[in-house]
Structures are given as structure tokens and as C-alpha cells.
Amino acid sequence: MTRGRNNRPFGRRTLQEMEQLGRGRADSQFNRLRSGFVYRLYRFFPFWIRRLIPFIREDVQDLFRREREAEEESSDSLDAEGTTAVALPPVGSRRDLLYAEYRCAWGDPLGCDLPRQSIEGDPEIKACSRCGFPAILRPKAEIIGHRGRYRVTEFLGSRGLGRLYRGVAVVNGAPVTIKEYLLPKRYFNSQEEKNYKDNFENVAGAVLADGRAQDFRVLSYGDAVGDRHEERCYVITEGTNNLYPTLRTYLQQKGAMDEYQLVHFLNQVLQSLESLHGQKYRLPSSQVQGGLAHGNLSLDSLLILPQEQEFFQFPQFLVYLSDLSLWEHRFYPPPITPKRPTLDQDLRDLGQVSFALLTGTWSLEGERSLNPKLTQTWPEVEPQVQNFVWRLLEIDTPFESAEIARKSLPQLSKSLRVMDLKSVEPEPETVRRRRWWWLWLLLLLLLGSALAWWWLRRPREIATAKEPKPCCVRDVPAIPQGDFRYTGVRDGIWNYAVRQGNLVAFGQTLERELEQSIPQMRLSYEPVASAEDAIAEVRQEQADFAIIPALREVDLQAEVIAYDGLAIFVPFGYEFRADSLPRRLQGQLTLEQVRRLYTGEITNWQALGGPDLPVKLYVPEDKESIRIFEEKVLQDAGAIAAFRQLLPRADNPDGFIAQESQKEVAVLPIFELFRTMLFDFEEQNIGGIGFGAIVQVFGQCSVYPLAIATENEPAVQPLIQQSDRPVNPGTDLCNDKGSYYPHAELFQTGKYPLAYSLAVVYPRDNSRPPVGQKFAELLQTEELQQLLAKTGLIPLETLP
């Protein structure tokens, strides 16, 4: 064979790759046949037998593993002769400083292996030969409990604040799990030790108060024993569920969960928490306690049972809650005093666990280094999954209960997913099967093309995915009661909608209607000069919430309640008039043309194909509309500066020196602006242009709202006639009043370029009453959306 420069046979890598491909194909065929055969067998077994198969497999493997380990230990003992080997404590231990009085070589007496070695050297020893910490229980040691007698068969390790053993019930040989808690003498005197044991026996092992045997995967203990002769307490659990791997171990071995596995995990844990939080439990002391908090949720107290995944297309594991704080936290040595567990804390802890599962951080160092508030620390997951975890962590609006959280779980579009399957290559197919395959592929391509065409034609939405809203105010739960203050922008759109008379009914205002609809919330509305001032009042707790056009503020939540938009308008002129601006402009302008007009670049309408009329700029006094105009029309900092330079001195935020051109700009209240623009056109032969809120524009005929075109999109007219045709320069806005109205869909979907959303803005602060959140929920009901629509605001959805 020819050799290359490196003196290796030419083509060797290619031949090796071909060999591996051939071997891989053969393995794939074999695995496919084996999987199909085993899957057919699986269908004949009941579920409880399928659940045992992974354990049977492990037991069979143990038969051979022990022989290999014995050989390895004998060989290792020759290499390590004369040295003492001490196993490191498990990574992620939280017990580094718990027992500092004991000078453990590894800083963790519970996780140190020296007590085990001490027992192996002398079965009767009671403490570690180096630091004096209580030694582990020797094999065959017996524990006398209240419900039976138990024998230790094997020490397994430590978890949380205790050590785990495998054992059996002496009477019938049934398997049990024993967890041992310690009351070391250097921390507890004899009286304290007795008190701790008595209290422990009174709380360990809560059961449902009504006597039902209901399993929601919460591991409760069958027997609790305070050893009267040694500084130890024990809890005994029937079976081996308490020996399942912890989530920390699962993460260390399997890596991070994906979002589908996480949703399956959350559904199980929230169901367990819903049971704990919502039912009454009877303690061994006969005390009945309702709303039991777990208080100790972590990667170490949540146990997971991965099941055979190869033959299922959805997550296959069960999650159990163990080590409730009710008894686990009773063994912290002084001066540590754990906080009283709360139901809210369970949800926050679950949020921390969820973040760790998604990021794969199974060690304490990793958990502490990642901040869930920072977007860059998150893996690529669906936005609704990230938002759900944020709500658990109270970074976003917190859930009121585990039940509400479980009902709010994200519904991922791909609920069934193949996980951990071995790669299987397809078998060679016959020509006939290939023809069917290509036919199905063609049909799928046609279907996919049709869906893609429909999706591209579907208007993009401003709002987030809509959830079903309550019908009426009475359907909204937990409405706060009391006196509350909120704010908005003086002369802004909400100020107009809530206080303008005769909008919702003759002689009635929206403010008065809301007082009657929600009598338990006594709201005081006190507007301020600008949106910035309104936000400042919310942050400084001078107002409970604000209603303003939605802004993006990290520390504030904005709940959209309605839509509005700016209208760009010119004086109304009948179509037959020679100098009619709507007709000469063909009823439309581009955003770029509006920008050039309001920066002083265009001063005569002839430059845009209109009549020979000078341009006069009209600006509403409403600072809210001005801010939105700058944001959506001017956009560029230079254009905004040029626009502000044209404003009269009193309305010039940057304090520019007044210029001669300023006489061409009029800043007026919106309704006076309409009248003045029409008068200047009719009497002074001046062609004006102005802007204002759609809700204030569409009901009058002094001005004509223009269709607005963007760079890549055709012009969009915000008003529509009853014939479903847009308003045009030939529409008689005066005689046809009531026959045209805002085209709601254009605002709801964002297709109208000057649309914006109106929102209730409130703090992301769980320590403050959820007044803003609840008021937003109320305004989103169909009942109050009807009221908002009567003011001219665009509702969130098309109303019946």
C-alpha cells in the first residue's frame, strides 16, 4: 500500500471509517430487532412488573459487578499497602460547618468515610477514631421501634442531615430504609437530647387527617424512634423508595434536563405540593395541621426514579419528595435556627431547583455562580418555560398557590418527545416501500407549504399569547379591599378615557362606572405630568400602579388592557376641492415624509405632490402623544433634536433658543387643535399637519386621518367603514359619522405602524399588595372590556 509523508499507509483512515460504518450498520440492525422484540414483550406485562425491570437488571449486573470489584480491591490493596484511604464527601454537600466542633479531616463528619473504617476495625466502637464523631451503625445492629423491630443490613451513605441504611423488618424480612439523625454530645446536653427525641417522635410521620391512604409521592415515615441509649434518632420507611437517587446525583450522571422533561418534573412536584399545602394532616402527637409546607425542597431532598426510557416517547421518571423540614430541620446543631417553613418558600425553592435542572448545575459552586435573573445564564428554552420559572422565583409575578402554578404549566407544542433513544438506521426498503415513502414525503411537503403560506400571511401580534379571560368582575378571585391610589399622564389617553363625560353613557364617566363595578377597590386616580413621573411614583410607593402606554422597565410589570394609536391628520377637505390635501396626497403619507415634515425639511406641500400651500405643524399639548410620536415616527436622535428645536420655548424640553421657524408650529389642546387647523386652512389658506390619539380623532370631521406607509409595507388606513372598506378621501366624514370606526384588528395585531398598547404598570415586588395585577385582571374581563370599548379604546380581542 502506498505510504504518505508521515510514513502511514495511504487510505488507512478511509478503510477504518468504512469498517466502523459497516459494524455500526450491523449493530443498528441488531438493536432495532432487539428493541422491537423487547417492546412486543413489554406489552404483555402489567405496569407494576415493567416498573421492576430496571431493578431486576441492576441486581443481575450486581452479581458480576461484585466479582469485578473484589478483584479490583485486591489489586488496589497491593498498590496502596501501608496507606489509609479516605473517601471525599460528595460534591454539593451543604454541611461543611454544621459540626465544626468535630475536627473532621474533610470538614463533613456525615460524609466522611472514616467512621465506616472505624467500624470495620472494631465493630463495637461508638465514635470515629480520629475526631470522635458518632460512628455509623454496624451491620446486624437492631433498632426497637414503636411498630416493630428492624435490623441494619448495609450502610449506604449520607443525605441531608442524616445517614442512610438498608434494613429489614425482623418479623417478616420486609425491606425497609433507615435514616439516622444525630444529636452529638458536643452540641446537645442530656436534657436537650431528651427533648429533641420527644419532639421528633411527635412530628415524624404525618398522615392524612381523614385516614385516607393517598400517595402523592411524598415519602412519610412508618416509624420514628428516639434511641434512649445513644445520641441518635431513626426514621424507618417501608420499602426502598427512600433510596432512589437524588436529583443532584441524577444531574451529575445524566446532565441537564430539557424543557419537556422539566415540565413533566414540575407537574409531579406541584401535584405533590398541592396535596401537602391543601390538605389536613395528623401528626403522631394527634395534632391536626393544615397547609403543611415541605420547607426543604432541594436537589438533595427530591428523589427521582428513572424508568425504562427506550420504549416510550414521553419522559419516564417519577419524582418523590423526602426529608420534610417538619423533622429534618430539628437536627440542626445550635446556634443554627432554621426559619419557619412557608408555602411560598416551597414555590421559590422549586424555582431554584428548576433553574439548576435546566442549567445542569449539580454542585454548590455552579448553583451559586449562576444568576437566574440574567438572561445570558439561561439555556435555550421556550420563553413560556423561562417565564414560568421566573414566576416561581418571584422575579416575575408570583403564583398564588401550587394549584394555580400547576394549572399554569406551559403547554409545549411538542408534548411527546423521543429521549435517550439509541441511533437506529433504517432498513433497506423495497422499491414499492420507497414509492410510498416519497408519496408521503410529497404530501407532507405540500401540507408544510400550505401551513407556511398561512403563517406568513397571518398578521404578527403585538400581544403575547392570549389565555382565556374571566367573563365578569365576579369571576376574578381575591380582589383586594381598601383604599388605593393610582396614577397616569395628565392629558394622556387614559386620562381622557376615564374622565371624559358621555363616553360610556350619557352623563356618565368611566371612572364612575368602575367605582360601581368594583366597590371593594376604592381607587383614587391622581395623574401627573409625564409617564416618567408616573413610573417614579410607582417605584417610590406613592402610587400602587400606573396606567400608561406600555414601557419596558426591568423592575416593573406591564399588563396590557387595551390598544390605541396615533393618527397623522391634515385638514378635512371635500374631494372636489382643488386644494384638498386628502385628495392631492391620495389619502396617505409615508413615515419618512412625516419625519421630514416635522424636522422642518419640507415647508411646502408641493414637495410631496400636494397643492401650493405652506406647511404648518400642529402638536398636541399631550406629552404622552409627543413621546410616542418621537418613538414611532421620528425614531432617530437627530430627528428628535430637530423636532424639539422647532417647538416653542415653553414646550422645548432641551431649552433651545427660539427660532423664527417656531411661528409655524402650534402647540394646542387636542380639540382646539382640530378647530384651529380647519380654520387656518379655510380662512388663511394654510395646509397644516398634526397628530393625536385615534380615540380622540375618529369621532369628528375637522381633520382627515391619513393612511401611513412604512418602508417595506403598503399604506394602512386606521379607520374602516361599515362596508369593511377603509376610509378614503371621498368619504364624507361629517355626513357619515357613525358609519366608520377604528379597524380593531390592525391595532390588536400591530399591523398599523403607529399602534401602541395601554397597560397597567405595577412593581415586581411580592411584599406589596397585588393591586395593579388584580386591577389589570379586572380590566381584562369581557365585562370591563365592553366599557373600555365604549370610550373608543381598542379591546384586547374582538367583542361579541
Protein Blocks (a to p, Z undefined) as FASTA:
>chain_A
ZZdfkopaehklmmmmmmmmmmmmmmmmmmmmmmmmmmmmmmmpcfklmmmmmmmmmmmm
mmmmmmmmmmmmmmmmmmmgoiacdddddehiaklmmmmmpccfklpaklpmklmmmmmm
omkbcbdfklopacdddehiacddfkbccddfbdfbdehjbccdddddfklopacddddd
dddfklmcfklmmmmmmmmmmmgopacfklpacdehiacdfbdcddfkbccdddddehjk
lmpccfklmmmmnopadfklmmmmmmmmmmmmmmmmmpccddfklpacehiafklacfkl
pccddddfklccbdcdddddehifklmmmmcccfbdcddddfklmmmmmmmmmmmmmnop
abfklmmmpcfkbmklpccddfklmmmmmmmnomaccdfbfklmmmmpccdfblbccehi
acdddddddfklmmmmmmmmmmmmmmmmmmmmmmmmpccdfbdcdddddfblmlpghiae
ddddddddehiaklmmmmmghklpghiafklmmmmmmmmlccdddddfblklmmmmmmno
pafbdcddddddfkbccddfbdcddddddddddfklmklmklmnnopacfklmmmmmnop
accfklnopacddddddddfblklmmmmmmmmnopaklmmmmmmmpcfklmmnopacdfk
lmmpccddfklmmmmmmmmmmmnopacdddddfklmmmpckbccdddddfkbccddfbdc
fkopacdfklcfklmgoiaccdfklmmnomamkbccddddddddfkbccklmmmmmmmmp
mklmmmmmmnopacfbdcZZ
